[in-house]
Amino acid sequence: MAKTEKSATGKPSAGEAKTDKASTGMNKTGLYIFAALAVLAVAAGVYFNLDSSKSGDDLATALMVPGPLEDISLGRADAPNTIIEYASMTCGHCANFHTKVFPELKQKYIDTGQVRFILREFPLDGLATAAFMVARCSGNDRYYPMVDGLFETQKTWAVQGAEGKEKLLLVAKQAGFSQERFEQCLADKELFDRIVEVRQRGHEEFEVDSTPTFFINGKRLRGGQDIKQFDTVLAGGEPEELPHDDDH
């Protein structure tokens, strides 16, 4: 059975009031409010949940209302299905999904025009926020390639303390960032604030409390799903409940 999700930095993500060491490192680049970023408990449970106060159609409509940051999507804008994922760059289950499941999902549904896919930021710690900032600073055309690269190399850079920032810089440099551009990106307080707002909106309005959390046409799936779960929901069905751990 899956254990309660922790970020790949090894820190507990259960809303503890401890200051994130990685956040302290980021403060040097202007992200002085990282220590104030409260993180919620993250369940690694894999299950299907429709316990929202909104119906599927209402939730699907609410999810598409523009938020603090512009959505960057993959696939046809008029695709008949929409998948929204809330993820953290330091979430191991998110990395597993993006490296092992997403390529098949993309080939089968996104590239064929059946699905529009949107990734939204739900950082679990300061380093995850910084990684999302780097992806956003890459530009819309490079956002998903940067996200893919960060998930693929997660184990090399998602480490505790200031070392995490230095290793993230190395990944960014491989993607064409200079150190100056990297530092300027992490010092962008407006971008930082908007990413935090995306996270807050996901939690407060859509009850996101674990990563990854998916919404498929308004239907909610939590946890590291396999392709069969997406096949089932996209075909109009509901998957069987899978083993999970509660987030308390």
C-alpha positions in Angstrom: 0.0 0.0 0.0 1.3 3.5 -0.8 2.7 5.6 1.9 1.7 9.2 2.5 3.4 11.3 -0.1 6.4 13.4 0.8 8.3 15.7 -1.5 11.4 14.2 -3.1 13.4 16.5 -0.8 12.6 14.0 2.0 10.7 16.7 4.0 7.3 16.0 5.5 4.6 17.7 3.6 1.9 17.5 6.3 1.4 21.1 7.0 4.2 21.3 9.7 5.2 24.8 10.7 8.9 24.1 10.1 10.8 26.4 7.8 11.9 24.6 4.6 15.7 24.5 4.3 15.4 24.7 0.6 13.3 27.8 1.0 16.0 29.4 3.1 18.4 28.9 0.2 15.9 30.5 -2.2 15.5 33.6 0.1 19.0 34.7 -1.1 17.6 35.2 -4.6 14.7 37.4 -3.4 12.1 34.7 -2.5 12.0 35.9 1.1 8.5 34.7 1.7 9.2 31.0 1.0 9.3 30.3 4.7 5.7 31.5 4.9 4.5 29.0 2.4 2.3 26.5 4.4 2.1 23.0 2.8 -0.8 20.7 3.2 -0.8 17.0 3.9 -0.3 15.0 0.7 -1.7 11.6 0.4 -0.1 9.1 -2.0 -3.4 7.3 -2.0 -4.8 6.3 -5.4 -8.5 6.6 -5.5 -11.5 8.0 -7.3 -13.4 10.7 -5.5 -16.6 12.7 -6.3 -17.1 14.2 -2.9 -17.3 17.8 -4.2 -20.1 20.1 -3.5 -20.3 20.8 -7.2 -21.7 18.4 -9.8 -19.3 17.1 -12.5 -20.6 19.6 -15.0 -20.5 22.5 -12.6 -17.0 21.6 -11.4 -15.8 21.3 -15.0 -17.1 24.8 -15.7 -15.6 26.2 -12.6 -12.2 24.7 -13.3 -12.0 26.5 -16.7 -12.6 30.0 -15.2 -9.3 31.9 -15.7 -7.1 31.8 -12.6 -4.1 33.8 -11.3 -1.8 32.4 -14.1 -2.6 31.7 -17.7 -3.1 28.0 -18.4 -0.6 26.5 -20.8 -2.3 23.6 -22.5 -1.3 20.7 -24.8 -3.6 19.4 -27.5 -6.5 21.0 -29.4 -8.3 23.9 -27.7 -11.6 22.4 -28.9 -10.9 18.8 -27.8 -13.9 17.0 -26.5 -12.2 16.1 -23.2 -10.1 18.1 -20.8 -7.7 16.8 -18.2 -6.3 19.1 -15.6 -3.5 18.0 -13.3 -2.4 19.7 -10.1 1.1 18.6 -9.4 4.3 19.5 -7.5 7.7 19.4 -9.1 9.1 17.7 -6.0 6.4 15.0 -5.8 7.7 11.6 -6.5 4.3 10.2 -7.7 4.0 13.2 -10.1 7.4 12.4 -11.5 6.4 8.8 -11.9 3.3 9.8 -13.8 5.0 12.2 -16.1 7.9 9.8 -16.9 5.9 6.5 -17.2 2.3 7.2 -17.9 2.0 10.7 -19.5 3.9 9.7 -22.7 1.3 7.0 -23.5 -1.5 9.4 -22.5 -0.2 12.0 -24.8 0.3 9.7 -27.7 -3.1 8.0 -27.3 -5.3 11.0 -26.5 -3.6 14.4 -26.7 -1.8 14.0 -30.0 -5.0 12.5 -31.6 -7.1 15.5 -30.7 -9.2 13.8 -28.1 -7.8 15.5 -25.0 -6.7 19.0 -24.0 -4.2 18.7 -21.1 -3.5 21.4 -18.6 -0.9 21.3 -15.8 -1.4 23.6 -12.8 1.1 24.4 -10.1 0.5 22.9 -6.6 4.0 23.2 -5.0 4.6 21.3 -1.8 7.7 23.3 -0.8 9.9 26.2 -1.8 12.1 24.2 -4.1 9.0 23.0 -6.1 7.9 26.6 -6.4 11.3 27.6 -7.7 11.2 24.8 -10.3 7.8 25.9 -11.5 9.1 29.5 -11.7 11.9 28.2 -14.0 9.4 26.4 -16.1 7.3 29.5 -16.5 10.3 31.7 -17.2 11.2 29.3 -20.1 8.2 30.7 -22.0 4.9 29.0 -23.1 6.5 27.1 -25.9 9.2 25.6 -23.6 7.0 25.2 -20.5 6.2 21.5 -21.0 9.7 20.5 -22.3 11.1 22.1 -19.2 8.6 20.4 -16.9 9.4 17.1 -18.5 13.1 17.6 -18.0 12.6 18.6 -14.4 10.6 15.5 -13.7 13.0 13.2 -15.5 15.9 14.6 -13.5 14.0 15.1 -10.2 16.2 12.8 -8.2 19.3 14.8 -9.1 18.1 18.2 -8.0 15.3 17.8 -5.5 17.5 17.7 -2.4 17.5 19.5 0.9 19.0 22.9 1.6 20.8 25.4 -0.7 22.2 22.4 -2.6 18.8 22.0 -4.2 19.0 25.5 -5.7 22.5 24.9 -7.1 21.4 21.6 -8.7 18.3 23.2 -10.1 20.5 25.9 -11.6 22.5 23.1 -13.4 19.3 21.7 -14.9 18.2 25.2 -16.0 21.6 25.8 -17.6 21.2 22.7 -19.6 17.9 24.2 -20.9 19.7 27.4 -21.9 19.4 29.6 -18.8 22.4 31.7 -17.8 22.9 32.1 -14.0 21.8 35.8 -14.3 18.5 34.8 -16.0 18.0 32.0 -13.4 18.5 34.4 -10.5 16.2 37.0 -12.1 13.5 34.4 -12.6 13.6 33.3 -8.9 13.5 37.0 -7.8 10.3 37.6 -9.6 7.9 38.1 -6.7 4.9 38.6 -8.9 5.4 35.2 -10.5 6.0 33.6 -7.1 2.8 35.1 -5.7 0.7 34.0 -8.6 2.0 30.4 -8.4 1.1 30.4 -4.7 -2.4 31.8 -5.6 -2.8 28.9 -8.1 -2.1 26.5 -5.3 -4.4 28.2 -2.9 -7.3 28.3 -5.4 -6.8 24.6 -6.2 -7.1 23.8 -2.5 -9.8 26.2 -1.4 -12.1 26.0 -4.5 -11.4 22.6 -5.9 -10.5 20.7 -2.7 -7.0 19.7 -4.0 -5.1 18.3 -1.0 -2.8 15.8 -2.6 -0.6 15.4 -5.6 -1.1 14.5 -8.3 -4.8 15.3 -8.5 -6.5 15.0 -11.9 -9.8 16.4 -13.1 -11.2 14.7 -16.2 -14.2 16.6 -17.5 -14.9 17.5 -13.9 -14.4 14.0 -12.5 -11.7 13.9 -9.8 -8.9 11.3 -9.5 -6.2 11.5 -6.9 -2.9 9.7 -6.8 -0.5 8.1 -9.2 -2.9 6.8 -11.9 -2.1 4.3 -14.6 -3.3 4.6 -18.2 -6.2 2.2 -17.6 -7.8 4.6 -15.2 -7.8 7.4 -17.8 -9.1 4.9 -20.4 -12.0 4.1 -18.1 -13.0 7.7 -17.3 -12.6 9.0 -20.8 -14.9 6.2 -22.0 -17.5 7.5 -19.6 -17.0 5.0 -16.8 -15.8 5.1 -13.3 -12.7 3.2 -12.1 -12.8 0.9 -9.1 -11.5 2.3 -5.9 -7.8 1.4 -5.5 -5.9 1.0 -2.2 -4.9 4.2 -0.6 -3.7 5.9 2.6 -5.7 8.6 4.2 -3.9 11.9 4.6 -4.2 12.0 8.3 
